[in-house]
Amino acid sequence: MDDRRVWAAFFLLALAWGTSFMFIKIAVQSLQPLTVVAFRLLIGWVGLSLVARLRGVSLPETTSAWRHIAVIGVINVAIPFALIVWAESGPQGLDSGLASILNSTVPLFSIVLAGLILNMERVTGGSVLGLLIGFGGVLLLFSRGPFTGLDSFLPQLAMIVASFCYAAGSVYARRYLRGVRPIALALGQLLLADVAVFFAALIFEDLRQQTFTWQAVASLFWLGLFGSAMAYILYFYVLQEWGATRTTLVTYVIPVVGVTAGILFLGERVDWRTLAGGLLILSGVGAVNWRPKRAEQVSIKA
């Protein structure tokens, strides 16, 4: 296999996930968070369904598999997607670049869950050091801006909880869904997550108070087709060609893309705390991954 094709897929994946934070920021200017997630998942599910049909991939048939996919759909898609969109919405919403940096903490939570709690992989001194460095970067990012009460930390906390959910979903899938084909797993969790989010949107949000501007609609299609459907395909392709360890390099590229896109297209500003905190987090992730072999599959999405 020509390694240049894999590198191209790798950078397309980083572009898909890294720019997702920018398009979320655009979409929430006229749409409410659950509505954004619901339509993103719907568009992503339709796109991925077409690919699955062309490849002859069918959904799982056992009740046990669907039970586990339902859990994954909630903790790996519905909850983190909703939290990320909410964190970027409203007058106190995070900049898209900062959101992309906080999202890069997923591998730190993965080593906590898979290594320290469940003993699914070996924890080294480098792993512990990486955790300390990475979470030090998180604390630095939390110190940005004036403290006006706990409410001022809620968007950052939402991003951290979303990252924890991604890590938990990855660990759960590794333990209970090893035999399910990747595209079938992605398709199933998108479907069940979308059903749950649509019901939540109908209960808690009002479409009449929202405006589907062309910018919002274009963002939804980007998020659904490129940031979800195509990203899943690219991720599993790179994972198959390179393995889990090398694929985790995308962790380092996503925040670079996210911050750059925010600066160039949204006029976001980056202060020294953002840069220093981001570098600490990425350094921590590097230390966590610094080992001869790493079996953990990392999931990073927006």
Number of C-alpha atoms within 10 A of each C-alpha: 6 6 10 9 10 18 13 13 18 22 17 17 24 28 21 27 26 32 28 28 32 27 23 27 27 21 28 22 18 17 22 22 24 24 25 27 29 26 19 26 31 21 23 28 23 17 19 25 22 13 16 16 10 9 10 8 16 15 17 16 8 8 9 12 17 19 11 16 30 19 17 28 26 21 23 29 26 25 20 24 28 21 24 31 29 24 24 28 23 14 7 13 19 21 23 30 29 25 27 30 29 24 27 26 29 25 29 28 22 25 28 19 20 21 17 16 10 11 12 16 16 14 16 15 10 16 24 18 15 25 25 17 22 28 19 16 27 22 13 18 22 19 14 14 10 7 11 8 8 8 11 15 16 16 22 24 17 22 29 23 19 29 29 24 25 30 29 22 23 24 23 20 20 16 10 13 19 11 11 15 14 17 21 18 24 23 26 23 26 31 20 20 27 25 17 17 24 20 13 14 19 12 9 11 17 12 12 6 9 14 14 13 13 10 13 21 18 15 23 29 20 22 31 27 22 24 27 27 28 20 25 21 19 22 20 16 17 20 18 12 13 15 15 18 18 13 19 22 15 20 23 19 19 28 27 19 24 26 26 20 22 25 17 10 9 16 11 15 13 15 8 10 17 22 17 15 26 26 17 21 30 25 19 27 29 22 22 25 23 15 14 6 11 16 12 21 18 20 22 23 26 25
